[in-house]
Amino acid sequence: MLPADASPAAFDASYRAHVNPEWVRLLSILGMNLRYRSCLGAELHAEDGRVILDFLSGYCVHNTGHNHPRIVAALVDELTRCGPAMLQSNVAEHAGALAAELARRVGGGLEKVFFCSSGSEGVESAIKFSRAHTGRNGIVYAHGAFHGLTCGALSLMGSEFWREGFGSMLPETYPIPFGAPAALERVLKAQKIAAVIIEPIQGEAGIVLPPDGYLPEVQRLCRKHGALFVLDEVQTGLGRTGAFVAAHHYGVEPDMMVLAKALSGGLIPVAALLMRDAIYESVYSSLKRSIVHTSTYSENSLAMRAGLTTLAVLDEESLVERSETLGLWLRESLRSRLSEYEMVGEVRGLGLLNGIVFRAPRSVGLRLSFEAFRAVHSGMFGQMLVMRLFNKHNILSQICGNNFLVLKVAPPLVVTQEHLEYYVDAIEEVVRTVHMSSKFWSEALQLAQRALAV
């Protein structure tokens, strides 16, 4: 066993040997393989003395910031009291309270909650529950979607990259364009659809917001054709978009909703599938079936305490309101500062879930470099932006998983105004360098060459 004070090289060697060697290689190529000694709020303190600003939030896990002291204290208290963490044969004392709080905040008649451990598991549960309730098999999802990497959720993935090499997926799953209700209605008329499962804002597709009226129309069509309307709010929930859930922005009331990621302050795996009473009762329909769908770590006391405390922190620190206010300032500032650069298409988002959309340049000099570079690997341009922000400006970020030309801008909701101002200055410097410096493109080509074997 490696001691706690082992060298970074020793930890890397162990990870490379027993976990994922290619991940170590990729981080090393990007110059992002740091060892962190503490992470607090929006700041990541590395052992080499650098302080990295987090503008990724663990893909929207750390809404309340890293290691929020209130949530840490609740977990320590739960551990030290040596209570019933996972008996599997008792009424979990905090689960009902957390479920009631979630139901109250989400509203719309979603009164029952199934707890599990991840967003993927929540989506898997939604597939099962929708089939049980409707007696149908078909599931509709949107192009560009990201619902998780377990086999059921993977069957609803809007990019073939994630499915490649893993064999057959679930049958009777139907992709449609996001934002096109006519295409949805054609499928609903032609197939026996149990549920339409979509993200209210597509995260990995590039922070794609729905067109005006789209989500209400999806809801109407689902009601008309007897399909359940399911929102995947794994990334958008818990205040990320400036409302408790993104559904509140669009005035819709889904039949089921998946929450995860930020629900425990980023400290304990937890997810929640909220649903209407009738759906729940169609699954847990008798004493015999009271255990028909369970999960080992569901309702464990640490996750439930973390969830309750996370909700309290969101309230006490007005983080949902901060997300809306700071997000507006951030988008306006980015649009003002980046609009003159030809490779910036737009800045879009809600709250503190935002994306900077890049595009192929029009000018000949830049276009030749860009196309030559993109031909090597479609994601390398975006990774050069990520790498430069990290190594030159101490900012952690990432491109979207299904759209490599969109840079995510998603800091913790506890981010300060000073942090945001620093980010705007930094990204403008990076974008200016892309447009003005031949050194950026030469370094980019060198990176691409090193990454060819990855």
C-alpha positions as CSV (number, residue, x, y, z in Angstrom):
1,M,0.0,0.0,0.0
2,L,1.3,3.4,-0.9
3,P,1.8,5.8,2.0
4,A,-0.1,9.1,2.1
5,D,3.1,11.0,1.5
6,A,4.2,9.0,-1.5
7,S,5.6,10.9,-4.5
8,P,3.3,11.9,-7.3
9,A,5.3,9.6,-9.6
10,A,4.5,6.7,-7.3
11,F,0.8,7.5,-7.4
12,D,0.9,7.9,-11.2
13,A,2.7,4.5,-11.6
14,S,0.1,2.7,-9.4
15,Y,-2.8,4.4,-11.3
16,R,-1.1,3.6,-14.7
17,A,-0.6,-0.1,-13.7
18,H,-4.0,-0.8,-12.2
19,V,-6.6,1.8,-13.3
20,N,-6.3,3.7,-16.6
21,P,-2.8,4.3,-18.2
22,E,-4.2,6.3,-21.1
23,W,-5.8,8.8,-18.7
24,V,-2.4,9.5,-17.2
25,R,-0.9,9.9,-20.6
26,L,-3.5,12.4,-21.7
27,L,-3.2,14.5,-18.6
28,S,0.6,14.5,-19.0
29,I,0.4,15.6,-22.6
30,L,-2.0,18.4,-21.7
31,G,0.3,19.5,-18.8
32,M,-2.6,19.1,-16.4
33,N,-1.4,16.2,-14.2
34,L,-1.2,18.1,-10.9
35,R,-1.5,16.8,-7.4
36,Y,-3.8,18.8,-5.2
37,R,-3.4,19.3,-1.5
38,S,-6.7,21.0,-0.8
39,C,-9.8,22.2,-2.7
40,L,-12.0,24.9,-1.2
41,G,-14.8,26.8,-2.8
42,A,-13.8,27.6,-6.3
43,E,-10.1,27.3,-5.7
44,L,-7.9,24.2,-6.1
45,H,-4.6,24.4,-4.2
46,A,-1.8,22.3,-5.8
47,E,1.3,20.9,-4.1
48,D,3.5,23.0,-6.4
49,G,2.0,26.2,-4.9
50,R,-0.3,27.0,-7.8
51,V,-3.9,28.0,-7.1
52,I,-6.2,26.8,-9.9
53,L,-9.6,28.4,-10.4
54,D,-12.3,25.8,-11.1
55,F,-14.5,26.7,-14.0
56,L,-15.7,23.2,-14.7
57,S,-17.2,22.2,-11.2
58,G,-16.6,18.5,-11.9
59,Y,-19.2,18.8,-14.7
60,C,-21.6,20.6,-12.4
61,V,-21.0,18.5,-9.3
62,H,-19.6,21.3,-7.1
63,N,-22.5,23.8,-7.1
64,T,-21.8,24.6,-3.5
65,G,-18.1,24.7,-4.0
66,H,-15.4,22.2,-3.1
67,N,-15.6,20.8,0.5
68,H,-18.2,23.2,1.8
69,P,-17.6,23.3,5.5
70,R,-21.3,22.9,6.4
71,I,-21.6,19.8,4.3
72,V,-18.3,18.4,5.5
73,A,-19.4,19.0,9.1
74,A,-22.7,17.2,8.5
75,L,-20.9,14.1,7.1
76,V,-18.4,14.1,10.0
77,D,-21.3,14.3,12.4
78,E,-23.1,11.4,10.7
79,L,-19.9,9.3,10.8
80,T,-19.1,10.0,14.4
81,R,-22.5,9.2,15.7
82,C,-22.1,5.6,14.3
83,G,-25.7,5.4,13.3
84,P,-27.5,3.0,10.9
85,A,-25.8,3.8,7.6
86,M,-26.9,1.0,5.4
87,L,-29.0,-1.6,7.3
88,Q,-31.2,-2.3,4.3
89,S,-34.0,-3.4,6.6
90,N,-35.1,-0.1,8.3
91,V,-36.8,3.1,7.4
92,A,-33.9,5.4,6.6
93,E,-34.6,8.3,8.8
94,H,-33.3,11.1,6.6
95,A,-34.6,9.8,3.3
96,G,-38.1,10.9,3.8
97,A,-37.1,14.4,4.8
98,L,-34.8,14.8,1.8
99,A,-37.5,13.4,-0.5
100,A,-40.1,15.9,0.9
101,E,-37.7,18.8,0.4
102,L,-37.0,17.9,-3.2
103,A,-40.7,17.4,-4.0
104,R,-41.5,20.8,-2.4
105,R,-38.8,22.6,-4.4
106,V,-39.4,20.9,-7.7
107,G,-43.2,21.0,-7.5
108,G,-45.4,20.1,-10.4
109,G,-46.9,17.0,-8.7
110,L,-43.7,15.1,-8.4
111,E,-44.4,13.7,-4.9
112,K,-42.4,10.4,-4.9
113,V,-38.6,9.9,-5.0
114,F,-36.4,6.9,-5.7
115,F,-32.8,7.5,-4.5
116,C,-29.8,5.9,-6.2
117,S,-26.1,6.7,-6.7
118,S,-25.6,8.4,-10.1
119,G,-27.3,10.2,-12.9
120,S,-26.9,7.2,-15.1
121,E,-28.7,5.0,-12.6
122,G,-31.4,7.6,-12.3
123,V,-31.9,7.4,-16.1
124,E,-31.9,3.6,-16.0
125,S,-34.6,3.8,-13.3
126,A,-36.7,6.2,-15.5
127,I,-36.5,3.7,-18.4
128,K,-37.8,0.9,-16.1
129,F,-40.5,2.9,-14.4
130,S,-41.8,4.4,-17.7
131,R,-42.1,0.9,-19.2
132,A,-43.8,-0.4,-16.1
133,H,-46.3,2.4,-16.0
134,T,-47.2,2.6,-19.7
135,G,-46.8,-1.1,-20.8
136,R,-44.8,0.2,-23.7
137,N,-41.1,-0.2,-24.6
138,G,-40.2,2.7,-26.9
139,I,-38.0,5.5,-25.6
140,V,-37.3,8.8,-27.5
141,Y,-34.2,10.9,-27.0
142,A,-32.5,13.8,-28.7
143,H,-29.5,14.0,-31.0
144,G,-26.5,15.4,-29.0
145,A,-27.9,14.0,-25.7
146,F,-25.7,12.8,-22.8
147,H,-27.6,10.6,-20.3
148,G,-24.9,8.4,-18.9
149,L,-22.6,5.5,-19.8
150,T,-24.4,2.4,-18.4
151,C,-26.1,0.3,-21.1
152,G,-29.6,1.6,-20.8
153,A,-28.5,5.2,-20.6
154,L,-26.0,4.6,-23.3
155,S,-28.8,3.5,-25.6
156,L,-30.1,7.1,-25.4
157,M,-26.7,8.7,-26.1
158,G,-26.7,11.3,-28.9
159,S,-23.2,10.5,-30.1
160,E,-22.0,7.2,-31.6
161,F,-18.5,7.7,-30.1
162,W,-19.7,6.6,-26.6
163,R,-21.4,3.5,-27.9
164,E,-18.7,2.3,-30.3
165,G,-17.3,-1.1,-29.4
166,F,-19.9,-2.0,-26.7
167,G,-22.3,-4.2,-28.8
168,S,-26.0,-3.9,-29.2
169,M,-27.9,-1.3,-27.2
170,L,-31.6,-1.4,-26.1
171,P,-34.0,-1.9,-28.9
172,E,-36.9,0.5,-29.6
173,T,-35.0,3.7,-28.9
174,Y,-35.6,6.6,-31.3
175,P,-33.4,9.7,-31.8
176,I,-35.0,13.0,-32.8
177,P,-33.5,16.5,-33.4
178,F,-33.5,18.6,-30.3
179,G,-35.9,21.5,-30.7
180,A,-38.0,20.0,-33.5
181,P,-41.5,19.1,-32.1
182,A,-42.8,18.0,-35.6
183,A,-40.1,15.2,-35.6
184,L,-41.2,14.1,-32.2
185,E,-44.8,13.9,-33.1
186,R,-44.0,11.7,-36.1
187,V,-42.3,9.2,-33.8
188,L,-45.1,9.4,-31.2
189,K,-47.7,8.6,-33.9
190,A,-45.7,5.8,-35.5
191,Q,-44.4,4.0,-32.4
192,K,-45.5,2.8,-29.0
193,I,-43.5,5.2,-26.9
194,A,-43.2,4.8,-23.1
195,A,-41.2,8.0,-22.5
196,V,-39.5,11.0,-24.0
197,I,-36.3,11.6,-22.1
198,I,-34.5,14.8,-22.8
199,E,-32.3,17.4,-21.1
200,P,-34.0,20.8,-20.7
201,I,-30.6,22.3,-21.8
202,Q,-28.2,20.0,-23.6
203,G,-24.9,20.2,-21.7
204,E,-22.5,18.0,-23.7
205,A,-24.0,19.0,-27.0
206,G,-22.7,22.5,-26.4
207,I,-24.9,24.2,-23.9
208,V,-27.8,24.1,-26.3
209,L,-30.9,26.0,-25.0
210,P,-34.3,24.9,-26.3
211,P,-36.2,27.1,-28.7
212,D,-39.0,29.2,-27.3
213,G,-42.0,27.1,-26.6
214,Y,-40.2,23.8,-27.3
215,L,-40.4,22.1,-23.9
216,P,-44.1,23.0,-23.4
217,E,-44.8,21.5,-26.8
218,V,-42.9,18.3,-25.9
219,Q,-45.0,18.1,-22.8
220,R,-48.2,18.6,-24.7
221,L,-47.3,16.0,-27.3
222,C,-46.4,13.5,-24.6
223,R,-49.8,14.0,-22.9
224,K,-51.6,13.7,-26.2
225,H,-49.9,10.4,-27.2
226,G,-49.7,8.8,-23.8
227,A,-46.0,8.9,-23.3
228,L,-44.2,10.1,-20.2
229,F,-42.3,13.3,-20.3
230,V,-39.0,12.9,-18.5
231,L,-36.4,15.6,-17.8
232,D,-32.8,14.8,-17.2
233,E,-31.7,17.6,-14.9
234,V,-28.4,15.9,-13.8
235,Q,-26.3,18.9,-14.9
236,T,-29.0,21.6,-14.9
237,G,-30.5,21.0,-11.4
238,L,-29.7,22.4,-7.9
239,G,-29.5,26.0,-9.0
240,R,-27.0,25.7,-11.8
241,T,-29.2,27.6,-14.3
242,G,-30.4,30.3,-11.9
243,A,-33.5,28.4,-10.9
244,F,-33.7,25.3,-8.7
245,V,-34.3,23.2,-11.8
246,A,-34.3,24.3,-15.4
247,A,-37.9,23.2,-15.8
248,H,-38.9,26.3,-13.8
249,H,-37.5,28.6,-16.5
250,Y,-39.7,27.0,-19.1
251,G,-43.0,26.5,-17.2
252,V,-43.1,22.7,-17.7
253,E,-44.2,19.9,-15.3
254,P,-42.6,16.6,-16.3
255,D,-43.8,13.2,-15.2
256,M,-40.3,12.3,-14.0
257,M,-37.1,14.2,-13.3
258,V,-33.6,13.0,-12.6
259,L,-31.4,14.9,-10.2
260,A,-27.8,14.0,-9.3
261,K,-24.3,15.4,-9.3
262,A,-24.6,18.5,-7.1
263,L,-27.2,17.0,-4.8
264,S,-24.6,16.0,-2.2
265,G,-22.2,18.9,-2.5
266,G,-19.9,16.7,-4.6
267,L,-18.9,14.6,-1.7
268,I,-21.0,11.5,-1.7
269,P,-22.6,9.7,-4.7
270,V,-26.3,10.3,-4.8
271,A,-29.1,10.8,-7.3
272,A,-32.9,11.1,-7.1
273,L,-35.6,10.2,-9.6
274,L,-38.7,12.2,-8.8
275,M,-42.1,11.1,-10.2
276,R,-45.8,11.3,-9.9
277,D,-47.6,9.1,-7.4
278,A,-49.3,7.0,-10.2
279,I,-46.0,6.1,-11.7
280,Y,-44.5,5.0,-8.4
281,E,-47.6,3.0,-7.6
282,S,-47.4,1.1,-10.9
283,V,-44.0,-0.2,-9.9
284,Y,-44.4,-0.7,-6.1
285,S,-47.9,-2.0,-6.6
286,S,-48.1,-4.5,-3.7
287,L,-46.3,-5.8,-0.6
288,K,-44.6,-8.4,-2.8
289,R,-43.3,-5.8,-5.1
290,S,-42.0,-3.4,-2.5
291,I,-38.5,-4.5,-3.2
292,V,-38.8,-4.9,-7.0
293,H,-36.4,-2.0,-7.8
294,T,-33.7,-1.1,-5.3
295,S,-30.1,0.0,-5.2
296,T,-27.4,-1.0,-2.7
297,Y,-26.4,2.5,-1.6
298,S,-29.9,4.0,-2.0
299,E,-30.9,6.1,1.0
300,N,-27.6,5.6,2.9
301,S,-27.4,8.1,5.8
302,L,-24.3,9.9,4.5
303,A,-25.9,10.7,1.1
304,M,-29.2,11.8,2.7
305,R,-27.5,14.1,5.3
306,A,-25.3,15.6,2.5
307,G,-28.4,16.2,0.4
308,L,-30.3,17.9,3.2
309,T,-27.4,20.1,4.1
310,T,-26.7,21.0,0.4
311,L,-30.3,22.3,0.1
312,A,-29.8,24.3,3.3
313,V,-26.6,25.8,1.9
314,L,-28.3,26.7,-1.4
315,D,-30.9,28.6,0.6
316,E,-28.7,30.3,3.3
317,E,-26.2,31.5,0.8
318,S,-28.8,32.4,-1.9
319,L,-26.8,30.4,-4.4
320,V,-29.6,30.0,-6.9
321,E,-30.1,33.7,-7.1
322,R,-26.3,34.3,-7.3
323,S,-26.2,31.9,-10.2
324,E,-28.7,33.9,-12.1
325,T,-27.2,37.3,-11.3
326,L,-23.5,36.3,-11.9
327,G,-24.4,34.3,-15.0
328,L,-26.0,37.3,-16.6
329,W,-22.9,39.5,-15.9
330,L,-20.6,36.8,-17.1
331,R,-22.4,36.3,-20.4
332,E,-22.7,40.0,-21.1
333,S,-19.0,40.5,-20.3
334,L,-17.9,37.6,-22.5
335,R,-20.0,38.8,-25.4
336,S,-18.7,42.3,-25.1
337,R,-15.0,41.2,-24.9
338,L,-15.1,38.4,-27.5
339,S,-17.5,39.6,-30.2
340,E,-14.7,41.1,-32.4
341,Y,-12.9,37.8,-32.8
342,E,-14.0,35.8,-35.9
343,M,-13.6,32.4,-34.4
344,V,-16.1,33.1,-31.6
345,G,-19.6,32.3,-32.8
346,E,-21.6,33.1,-29.7
347,V,-21.8,32.9,-25.9
348,R,-24.9,31.1,-24.6
349,G,-26.3,29.6,-21.4
350,L,-28.4,30.2,-18.4
351,G,-27.2,31.0,-14.9
352,L,-23.7,29.6,-14.4
353,L,-24.1,26.9,-17.1
354,N,-22.5,28.6,-20.1
355,G,-20.6,27.9,-23.3
356,I,-18.3,29.8,-25.6
357,V,-19.0,28.5,-29.1
358,F,-16.0,28.6,-31.5
359,R,-16.2,28.2,-35.3
360,A,-14.0,27.7,-38.3
361,P,-12.3,31.0,-39.2
362,R,-13.1,32.8,-42.5
363,S,-9.7,34.4,-43.1
364,V,-7.4,32.3,-45.3
365,G,-4.4,32.3,-42.9
366,L,-6.3,31.2,-39.9
367,R,-8.5,28.8,-41.9
368,L,-5.6,26.8,-43.3
369,S,-4.0,26.4,-39.9
370,F,-7.4,25.5,-38.3
371,E,-8.3,22.9,-40.9
372,A,-4.9,21.3,-40.9
373,F,-5.0,21.0,-37.2
374,R,-8.6,19.7,-37.0
375,A,-7.8,17.1,-39.6
376,V,-5.3,15.6,-37.1
377,H,-8.0,15.3,-34.3
378,S,-11.4,16.9,-34.1
379,G,-11.0,17.7,-30.3
380,M,-7.5,19.1,-30.3
381,F,-8.4,22.7,-31.0
382,G,-10.6,22.7,-27.9
383,Q,-8.0,21.0,-25.8
384,M,-5.5,23.6,-26.8
385,L,-7.8,26.2,-25.4
386,V,-8.2,24.1,-22.2
387,M,-4.5,23.6,-21.9
388,R,-3.6,27.2,-22.4
389,L,-6.2,28.4,-19.8
390,F,-4.8,25.8,-17.4
391,N,-1.0,26.3,-17.9
392,K,-0.9,30.1,-18.6
393,H,-3.8,31.3,-16.4
394,N,-4.4,28.6,-13.8
395,I,-8.0,28.0,-14.8
396,L,-9.5,24.5,-15.0
397,S,-12.1,24.1,-17.8
398,Q,-13.1,21.6,-20.5
399,I,-14.8,21.4,-23.9
400,C,-18.2,19.7,-24.2
401,G,-18.2,16.0,-24.7
402,N,-20.4,15.9,-27.8
403,N,-19.3,19.2,-29.3
404,F,-15.5,19.9,-29.3
405,L,-15.9,23.5,-30.4
406,V,-17.8,24.6,-27.3
407,L,-15.8,25.6,-24.2
408,K,-17.7,25.1,-21.0
409,V,-17.9,28.0,-18.5
410,A,-19.4,26.5,-15.3
411,P,-17.8,27.6,-12.1
412,P,-19.2,26.7,-8.6
413,L,-22.1,28.9,-7.6
414,V,-19.9,30.2,-4.8
415,V,-17.5,31.8,-7.3
416,T,-16.6,35.4,-6.6
417,Q,-17.0,38.5,-8.8
418,E,-13.2,38.8,-8.8
419,H,-12.9,35.2,-10.0
420,L,-15.2,35.9,-12.9
421,E,-13.4,39.1,-13.9
422,Y,-10.1,37.2,-13.9
423,Y,-11.7,34.5,-16.1
424,V,-13.0,37.1,-18.6
425,D,-9.5,38.7,-18.9
426,A,-7.9,35.2,-19.2
427,I,-10.1,33.9,-22.0
428,E,-9.8,37.1,-23.9
429,E,-6.0,36.8,-23.8
430,V,-6.3,33.2,-25.0
431,V,-8.7,34.1,-27.8
432,R,-6.5,37.0,-28.9
433,T,-3.5,34.7,-29.0
434,V,-5.4,32.2,-31.2
435,H,-6.1,35.0,-33.7
436,M,-2.8,36.9,-33.5
437,S,0.0,34.4,-32.7
438,S,1.5,31.9,-35.0
439,K,3.2,30.3,-31.9
440,F,-0.2,29.1,-30.7
441,W,-0.7,27.1,-33.9
442,S,2.8,25.7,-33.9
443,E,2.4,24.6,-30.3
444,A,-1.0,23.2,-31.2
445,L,0.5,21.1,-34.0
446,Q,3.2,19.8,-31.7
447,L,0.5,18.8,-29.2
448,A,-1.5,17.0,-31.9
449,Q,1.6,15.1,-33.0
450,R,2.3,14.0,-29.4
451,A,-1.4,13.0,-29.0
452,L,-1.6,10.9,-32.2
453,A,-0.9,7.7,-30.3
454,V,-3.4,8.4,-27.6
